Amino acid sequence: MRALARALPEPPVRAERADGRHNFAYWSTVIPDAFALLGAALTPPRAA
């Protein structure tokens, strides 16, 4: 993941790393921000 972040043309807006254990406790902490990011990326811009 660190190599991917270094290879991006721009730095990540947000990057967090945690030790394994990708269980519900972990996912429940990252899903809200992940969905907000996807929602913002998929929402078309408003007409002026």
C-alpha positions as CSV (number, residue, x, y, z in Angstrom):
1,M,0.0,0.0,0.0
2,R,2.8,2.4,0.7
3,A,4.3,1.7,-2.7
4,L,1.0,2.5,-4.3
5,A,0.7,5.7,-2.4
6,R,4.2,6.7,-3.6
7,A,3.4,5.9,-7.2
8,L,0.2,8.0,-7.4
9,P,0.6,11.3,-9.4
10,E,-0.9,13.2,-6.4
11,P,-0.7,12.4,-2.7
12,P,-3.7,10.6,-1.3
13,V,-6.4,12.8,0.3
14,R,-6.4,10.4,3.2
15,A,-4.4,7.4,3.9
16,E,-4.4,5.2,7.0
17,R,-2.8,2.0,7.7
18,A,-3.6,-0.6,10.3
19,D,-2.3,-4.1,11.1
20,G,-4.3,-6.9,9.5
21,R,-7.5,-8.1,11.2
22,H,-9.8,-6.9,8.5
23,N,-12.9,-7.9,10.5
24,F,-16.1,-6.0,11.1
25,A,-14.5,-3.8,13.7
26,Y,-12.0,-2.6,11.2
27,W,-14.4,-2.2,8.3
28,S,-16.9,-0.3,10.4
29,T,-14.3,2.4,10.9
30,V,-13.4,2.9,7.2
31,I,-16.7,2.2,5.4
32,P,-18.3,5.6,6.1
33,D,-15.4,7.5,4.7
34,A,-15.0,5.1,1.8
35,F,-18.6,5.5,0.8
36,A,-18.4,9.3,1.1
37,L,-15.4,9.3,-1.2
38,L,-17.2,7.1,-3.7
39,G,-20.4,9.2,-3.5
40,A,-18.5,12.4,-4.1
41,A,-16.6,10.9,-7.0
42,L,-19.8,9.5,-8.6
43,T,-22.0,12.5,-8.1
44,P,-22.1,14.7,-11.2
45,P,-21.3,18.4,-10.7
46,R,-24.2,20.7,-10.2
47,A,-25.2,22.9,-13.1
48,A,-24.5,26.6,-12.5
